Amino acid sequence: MPLLDIKQLKKSFVSPEGGRHTIVDVDEFSLAEKAQVALSGESGSGKTTFLHLIAGILKPDSGSITLAGREMSALREPERDRLRATSIGYIFQTFNLLQGYTCLENVLLGMSFGPGVDRAFAQALLEKVGLGQRLKHYPRQLSTGQQQRVAVARALANRPKLVLADEPTGNLDHKNAGEALDLMRQTCRENGAALLLVSHDREVLGRFEQVHSLERINRAAAIQEAKI
């Protein structure tokens, strides 16, 4: 059984004109445990919506998302929140760090929504990503690359089975992007987490052995691309 199994997934939104616009229309997609897969897709292809559906942030119009044997769309919102907190780590393009909290506090807060706070493990993660001397620094006192490292540590804080990464190197320069990506992949491997990353950057995609085109698995994106 795959870690992630998606079937006949659809999500649409109401357009400003009042009609419904389909963003995600995926017939089938799966991800094995500990796999590392990249999805390519241009802006507007539904990448973020697809990840939000997998994370349970959005609820699909129809279809199923099964994570570690649990069908997410069948769960009530509090149950989806719990499953997300304990089984999924999310790395955002803009990092989404809380500016009023230190590096260590950002990771500890992430833990508070999951199984519980483990200060020693939080510190170990930050040390692993090279921030052992920055535990008490605030995001504003860090470089962009260092903030990304905090985001990686926070995503892995609850020992998730799956890490989702949405254009995680989009705000980094070439050197920092490569280092951040290597760190992300290595840390996921060491913690036994699968990684699903979406990006439009060819250099980022070229670092993955498994790359799928979102336009190929997402019928809505393919239709939109054909119209352009």
Buried (B, 14 or more C-beta within 10 A) or exposed (E): EBBBBBBEBBBBEEEEEEEEEBBBBBEEBBBEBBBBBBBBBEEEBBBBBBBBBBBBBBBBBEBBBBBBEEEBBEBEEEEBBBBBBBBBBBBBBEBEBEEEBBBBBBBBBBBEBBEEBBEEBBBEBBBBBBBEEBBEBBBEEBEEBBBBBBBBBBBBBBBBBBBBBBBBBBBBEEEBBBBBBEBBBEBBEEBEBBBBBBBBBEEBBEBBEEBBBBBEBBBBBBEBBEEE
